[in-house]
């Protein structure tokens, strides 16, 4: 096997994913990578969201998973399918279908050419295409929707409905069966929706076909709530009852110093049946966003009280009351805040944007999801990966008897690499976290004491997955590693793939689903 190259490092005219000056085009993926979905579990072995249930923990109950595999010989490879050229989303598996977002550099349908964000729905048995959602790029400023980045958000599946935030910053509800059972409506304009807005022939769009998604409804975050997405929208949607909780991906403009829409919300709630706006935060987070809002919400129960936990783009953690009912009038509800706490209090005061590209001091940012385990909150964050200081931490917060988190709730803080995009994975007294210093780290869950670390030889935008007594993680050099889930370090396997890995591995139905930038592998023991 050859060693995979680093992620695409083209130097674009403008910066990419989280950026300001020309950096890697792929960096937005970053967000996605570290990041990451919730909803009702479709079946015991499916994985219809990113992370376990509502707590976002990256732990699977799957068993019989292989230690390693070999694409060259086909050993332990059930099937593999070509994707685009930049793939950052986590695979999601539900009801015999695998969902993975990518770009359109390898078009599947000649009627949908050009640069697009693409959600592929593949058959779980053999990886063949069932349908795709090939969404045209955003117009105007490329910082809304960076060229060739594709679609980065993972889906959340509940029953026959697929929920996703696409590359245009629009929340879409799709029929899991696509057009196979007809255009179900009430949305009927798929052909027009899938036509680039800049084409003069939008009044005569290519008709919808059997390979196209069936849209049930959409909600435009830019038009409806005034966000300014940066490089691309990413959200892992949380479902609670009838409601969808969505981080809006609002952020800085192309100067990386200006918030064009300071009144935009960072967290919104939609009715999952209709797409109606139900609620939004009024915490005025936007003016203090250092880069963008890419961390997705979790649902916790602290002292018997259910709480929506959200990490804002300003580096603060928030606890909100879950919405109990839709508004009776025309105006959306205001999310009720129960608590807020700053993740990193050790930064200089003043305008946060003056610290752009300052690697010594400045604010912190959170890319990954907050995780709840045994009534505690775990968060990884620190200086922004592209523009911030070279410090990051894994932190554990213990709510008080009333279920409130304050500055005094910090139980421990463990320094990790310079930067991190990780969502922590917590299992049987151990926390696993990845960082920019090539390290997979294992930390004691009670004390924050480092137990072991391993140099994987490359940065990691992906988070670790714990399953079947093993820890799986991929790197941006294409290395796929397997460790024993233990307080003692033991490397079980290593595979060099010919393309970088920027997505967290998914385990479902006895199979690992591993996505590189260009291919997805379904891997299972025999």
Secondary structure as GFF3:
##gff-version 3
##sequence-region A 1 526
A	DSSP	alpha_helix	27	34	.	.	.	ID=ss1
A	DSSP	beta_strand	59	60	.	.	.	ID=ss2
A	DSSP	beta_strand	77	82	.	.	.	ID=ss3
A	DSSP	beta_strand	92	94	.	.	.	ID=ss4
A	DSSP	beta_strand	97	103	.	.	.	ID=ss5
A	DSSP	beta_strand	116	123	.	.	.	ID=ss6
A	DSSP	beta_strand	129	136	.	.	.	ID=ss7
A	DSSP	three_ten_helix	142	144	.	.	.	ID=ss8
A	DSSP	beta_strand	156	158	.	.	.	ID=ss9
A	DSSP	beta_strand	161	165	.	.	.	ID=ss10
A	DSSP	beta_strand	170	175	.	.	.	ID=ss11
A	DSSP	three_ten_helix	178	181	.	.	.	ID=ss12
A	DSSP	alpha_helix	190	193	.	.	.	ID=ss13
A	DSSP	three_ten_helix	202	204	.	.	.	ID=ss14
A	DSSP	beta_strand	215	220	.	.	.	ID=ss15
A	DSSP	alpha_helix	221	225	.	.	.	ID=ss16
A	DSSP	beta_strand	238	240	.	.	.	ID=ss17
A	DSSP	beta_strand	243	247	.	.	.	ID=ss18
A	DSSP	beta_strand	267	271	.	.	.	ID=ss19
A	DSSP	beta_strand	277	280	.	.	.	ID=ss20
A	DSSP	three_ten_helix	286	288	.	.	.	ID=ss21
A	DSSP	beta_strand	298	302	.	.	.	ID=ss22
A	DSSP	beta_strand	305	311	.	.	.	ID=ss23
A	DSSP	beta_strand	316	321	.	.	.	ID=ss24
A	DSSP	beta_strand	333	334	.	.	.	ID=ss25
A	DSSP	beta_strand	337	342	.	.	.	ID=ss26
A	DSSP	three_ten_helix	352	355	.	.	.	ID=ss27
A	DSSP	beta_strand	371	373	.	.	.	ID=ss28
A	DSSP	beta_strand	376	382	.	.	.	ID=ss29
A	DSSP	beta_strand	392	398	.	.	.	ID=ss30
A	DSSP	three_ten_helix	407	409	.	.	.	ID=ss31
A	DSSP	beta_strand	410	415	.	.	.	ID=ss32
A	DSSP	beta_strand	425	427	.	.	.	ID=ss33
A	DSSP	beta_strand	430	434	.	.	.	ID=ss34
A	DSSP	beta_strand	439	444	.	.	.	ID=ss35
A	DSSP	beta_strand	450	455	.	.	.	ID=ss36
A	DSSP	beta_strand	465	467	.	.	.	ID=ss37
A	DSSP	beta_strand	470	474	.	.	.	ID=ss38
A	DSSP	beta_strand	479	484	.	.	.	ID=ss39
A	DSSP	beta_strand	491	496	.	.	.	ID=ss40
A	DSSP	beta_strand	506	508	.	.	.	ID=ss41
A	DSSP	beta_strand	511	515	.	.	.	ID=ss42
A	DSSP	beta_strand	519	523	.	.	.	ID=ss43
###
